[in-house]
Amino acid sequence: MNEDVQSFDIGARHKVYLDSLTYSNSAVGRIGDVVTFVKGGVAGDTVLSEITKVQKNRFEAKIVELISPSPDRVAPPCTFFQDGCGGCQWQQIDYITQLGAKKRILNESLKRISKLTDLPDITLHPAAHTLNYRTQIRLTVDEVEPEFKFGFKQKDTHQFVQIDHCQITDPLINLSLSQVIDLIRDFQILSVKSFSLRMSKSTGEVMLILIYAKGKKPNLKIHTEDLKNYPRINSVYVKTGERGSPIWVAGKHSITEICEGIRYEIGVDCFFQISFSGLKTLIEITKRNAQSIQPLTTIDAHCGIGTFTLPIAKYSQRILGIDMHRNSVNLAIKNAKQNQINNAEFQNKNLAQIEGIKADFIILNPPRTGCWTEDLVSVTKILPSHVMYISCNPTTLARDLIKLKPFYKIENLDLVDLFPMTYHFETVAWLQKQ
């Protein structure tokens, strides 16, 4: 362990100037020569910090006293954030500053991890709304009787923070919360540990997923006709454990969303973006890129329910969507039919399992963990003229671009802020074969 690190103890307090935001809920400064991540800090703050964790080459700390606040520090719009709610991390930061920090984090990630030097300017796409944008939320249930308590857990500590609404969530979901409480009480659902709500911005449909601890076997007596007493809830599912499969209980089996002229059926376990306006921006960028090259054959390598496959089908003679999530592929097929899109096909495979296809455009849109190595190898074998990589994690994006760097150059970078008040964002990297 570094000698400087060894000489400091947990609980020790030090004055720290914070010089930058990180891809986390912390700002960074130094105690002595040791990099220190201070939770809840803002670049430009001078704080009295208390060390909470000592690691090999760094400290983690919390703010004990705000000695001199940054000019970019603002009053959080949500009182629950001030109580320690872990639902978002950057409410104390001016929004323009949030955008600038995200741009710097993306730029530094690509340069530091990918060792990319010749990068294009990053085009910023600010959020249309910095609050009330989320169309999906998951809440922890702390107590059902005698008082129903739900809320978020603090990051790292898992301490429960009770809320009665969420400022970054769509108002329709907040309006649905009282009916969720009524339903849980009316049907004596006493062992529920958490619940999720998903909604459609265009149709107003709301889906409720009740989540139980592993090993619990819920036996709900809710029927579709019962939902007339809870008009804001259109469907109910139950799920046992984090890895359990959701089981339909009542109401609709899916929710319907309409975005950029495409009608989507979204299944309970299918991925779909949680910001409607942000999704529109991503689709517009995808359409712009596809239209610019008019590909003969396109492969959407993480197609989901056809979110990007269907809007760009008209720009490609043939488009193939592939995904390892079978329910999503089945819905993608259904969505193509109901939108009368005849040149799109879908398969329950990954890119490495596709053989004999010469594509000139590939879309990569993996989860936060990034692409599988075999998918990236397949890209370098197919060698399309263009690749579009949509990423929600700049670190795994930068890691994956290392494997593509010998073959492709980044022509455009778009940063779409789907997640204001948090450190998360989406990046669209437009790659052209060298």
Residue, then its C-alpha position, 0 to 999 in steps of 0.5 A: m500500500n502507498e505510504d501516504v495512504q497508510s498514514f491516514d485513518i478512516g474518520a480523519r478529517h481534512k480540508v479539500y479543494l475539489d477540482s472535477l466531477t467524476y463518472s460517479n456520485s463524487a467530485v475529486g480532490r487530493i488529501g496530501d498526494v492521494v486522490t480523494f473522491v468526495k461524495g456529493g461534491v461539486a467541482g469548485d467546492t472547498v470542503l471539510s471532508e471525512i475519510t470513509k474508505v481507504q483503498k490502495n491508491r485513493f480515499e473515499a470521503k464524505i462532506v462534513e462541512l461546506i467551507s466554500p461552495s462552488p459557483d456551480r453548486v445549486a439548491p437541489p429541487c428535491t427535498f428527498f435528495q437532501d435526505g440522501c435519496g440514491g435515485c439520482q446523484w447530481q441535483q446539487i450541480d447546475y445543469i450546464t455544468q452537468l453537461g460540460a462534465k459529461k462531455r469532459i468525462l466522455n472525452e477523457s475516457l476515450k483518450r485515457i482508455s482507448k488511447l484515441t487522439d484524433l477525436p471529432d468534436i462532441t455534439l451535445h444534445p441537452a435534455a428537453h426536461t431536466l425533471n419529470y422525464r423518467t418513464q420507469i422507476r423501481l422503489t423499495v418497500d420498507e414497510v406495508e403495515p401499519e404504514f406503507k413506506f416506500g422509497f430509495k436506498q442510498k448508494d453504498t450504504h443501502q440506508f432507506v430513504q422514504i419518499d412519496h413522489c420522485q422529481i425526475t419521474d414522469p408525473l403519471i407514475n407519481l399519480s399512480l403511486s397512491q393506487v399502487i398503495d391501495l392495491i397492495r393494501d386491498f389484496q394484503i400483499l404483505s411480503v412484497k419487497s419492491f415494485s417497478l412501474r413502467m409507463s408509455k408516454s404516448t398512451g399513458e398505460v402503466m405496468l406494475i411489477l411486484i417483486y418478492a424475495k427469492g424463495k417466496k411464492p406469491n399467490l395473488k387473487i387479482h383479476t383483470e376486472d379488478l383493475k377497474n378500481y385502479p384505473r391508472i394501472n393497466s397491467v400487473y406482474v409478479k416476480t420472485g427474486e432479482r433473477g426471477s421471470p415476471i409472471w402475468v397476473a392481470g390486465k394487458h400483457s404489454i404496454t404500447e408506445i408510439c415514437e417517431g411514427i413507429r408503434y411498439e409493443i413493450g414486454v415486461d422484461c424487454f429493454f426500452q429507453i426511460s426518457f421519451s424525448g431522449l429516445k426521439t433524439l437517439i432515433e433521429i441520430t440513427k436515421r440521419n446516419a443510416q440515410s447518409i449511407q443508404p446501406l444495402t444490408t444492415i445488422d442491428a446487433h442488439c435490436g431488442i423490440g426493434t427500437f432502432t431497427l424499425p425506424i431505419a428500415k426504409y433506408s436499407q434494402r435489407i435489415l436484420g435485427i438480432d438479440m439474445h433475449r427471445n421475448s424481445v425478438n418475438l415482439a420485434i417480429k410483431n412490431a414489424k408486422q403491425n408497422q407494415i415493415n416488410n424488409a426487416e427480419f429478426q433472429n434470436k442470435n448474437l453477432a458471432q452466430i450470424e454466418g454468410i451475411k455481408a453487411d455494410f452497416i452494423i449497429l451496436n447497442p449493448p447493455r452497460t457492460g458493453c459488447w461481448t468479445e466475440d461480437l467485436v471479433s465478428v465486426t472485424k470479420i464482416l468489416p462493414s463500411h460503417v458501425m454505429y455504437i450506442s453506449c450508456n457507459p463511456t468506460t466500456l465504450a472506450r474499452d470496446l473501441i480499442k478492438l475496433k481502432p485498427f479498422y475504424k476511425i470515429e467520424n462523429l460523436d454525439l452525447v445525448d443526455l437521457f439522464p439529467m440529474t445523474y452522471h449517466f448519459e448516452t453516446v453515439a459513436w459513428l465509425q467509418k472503415q479506414 
